[in-house]
Amino acid sequence: MSFCSFFGGEVFQNHFEPGVYVCAKCGYELFSSCSKYAHSSPWPAFTKTIHADSVAKRPEHNRPEALKVSCGKCGNGLGHEFLNDGPKPGQSRFIFSSSLKFVPKGKETSASQGH
């Protein structure tokens, strides 16, 4: 299942099953369901990545509070990280409008098990 549906509601907005969210293009593990939290935006929100290199970030022009985020392995565009906008003070919020897939717990690759 892909992660985006701009028109008609986000498939995973209220999805909280155990598992891992991976890059839809290359399958690299990005986020554990443990780091996902409910948020008012129509897109899923996460507080941290699985691996230190799960995502690459670059400044977003005209948005000093946001970073553009892409897959750390293949460079596929994923969404944004909003700085200091997480569920706790000082935490960032990653939200993604496209290019993610959900892998249910027990079906993860060996690199993502235990997350």
N, C-alpha and C positions, 0 to 999 in steps of 0.2 A: 504494500500500500504506500503510495506516495503521500507526502505530508501536506501538500497544498491544495486548497480549493478556495480561491479568492471569492468566488460567487457561489453562495449556498452554504457557507459554514465550513469550518475546519474539521476534518475527520477526527483528528486527535486532540482537539481542544479539551475535552473532558475525559480523555483516555488515561487511565492510571493503572493499567495492568503491568505486572513485573516484566522487565525485559530491557532491551537495548535499542537505542535509536542510532541508525547507521546512515552513511552517505548513500543516497539512492543511485549514484553513478558508479562508485567503486566498492561500496560495502564496508568502508572503514568505520570502526566503532567511534561514535562521537559522544553520546550521552547515555547514562544509565537512567532508567525510570525513577530511581531513587533521588535524582537531582531535579526532577520535574515537579512543578508546583502549579496550583490553580492561579490563574491570572485573568483579568478582565478583557485582555485583548483576544481576538478570535484565533490567535496562533499559540501553539504550545510554548511554554517558558521553562528554562532550565537555569540552574545556578552554577554548575561546573561541568567540565568535560571529563571523559573517562581517562584519556591520556593527555600528557602535557602538550603533545603535538597533534591532538585531534583536530584542532582548527587553527587557521592562520587569520590574523586580524590586521586591518589597516584603517587609518583614519577615514572617516566619512566626511567628505566636503560639505560644508554648510550645516553640519550637525556635530558640534563639538562634544555632545553628550553620547555619541554613538560611534561604534566601530563597525566597519563592514567585515563580515565573517565568511570564510570559505573553508572547504575541507582541507585539512592539513596534509592529506595524501595526494589528492588529484586536483585540487584547486577549484572544485565545483562550488559555485556561489550558493550560500546557505541562508543568509539573513543578516541580523545585526546583534551586537552586544550593546545594551544600554547601560552605561556606567552609573554606578550608585543608584540603581533603580530595582534592586532585588527585594526579596521578601524580608531581609534584615538590613539594618543600616550598614552601609559600606559595601554591600554585595551588588554584583552586577546581575543583569537579567539577559540571558540569551533568548532571543525569539527568532523563529524561523518560519518563513513563508513558503518554502519549497525545498525540494531535494532531499528529504529525509524518508527513511523507511523504518518501520518498527519490527523488531525481531523478538518474539515472545521468549520469556525465560525458558531455558532448556534447549533452545535452538540457536544460541549464540555460538560464535566461533570460539576456538580455544583461547584466543587473546582477550576476549571480553567476559569470560566466565568468572563468576565471583564478584561482579560489579552490580 
